Amino acid sequence: MCYAASRPSLRGRPANPIERTTLTKPTENPALDEQQAQALMESARAARGFAYAPYSRFPVGAALLADDGTVVTGCNVENASYGLTNCAERTAIFKAVSEGRTTFRAIAVVGPQDDLACAPCGACRQVLYEFGPEMVLVTPAGPNQPGGVRMTTVGALLPGAFDGTDLPALAEEG
Ligand SMILES: [Zn+2]
């Protein structure tokens, strides 16, 4: 059996993986309006321009809206080791925290194509959750709504998440 034949096939997957996720269920009362979400998405698209993705050629941009109104952007930063690659969402979070911001209203994420949603990976969902399950995630609405955005919450993306309250010392104090 040749190697190629033994690999799992990705054919047959939906063209847009977002259709398989809870992102198809928009949040009912998002903490930001359509205009704010569009502006945040525009910042994410601009940040995507700085992506360092020579290996995957899959540039991603993120824009994080802090409670004080500051927008902190991030892009994916790849590495020849592959495993040390950092996603756009985590780049934005780590930048923001390192600048003294730890409370956020929303994050917009966009992949290579403007109208295709780019779902945060599991690692990013966990890191975003640390800073609030109610944080709004803004993504492109999909090819059927060019220029549109969709909103959900980080909590909806990671039900039953592990967080600080799961740590015994904190649970006893609380
Ligand atoms: Zn990620």
Residues whose N, C-alpha, C, O or C-beta is under 5 A from the ligand:
A	BS01	ZN	C87 P120 C121 C124
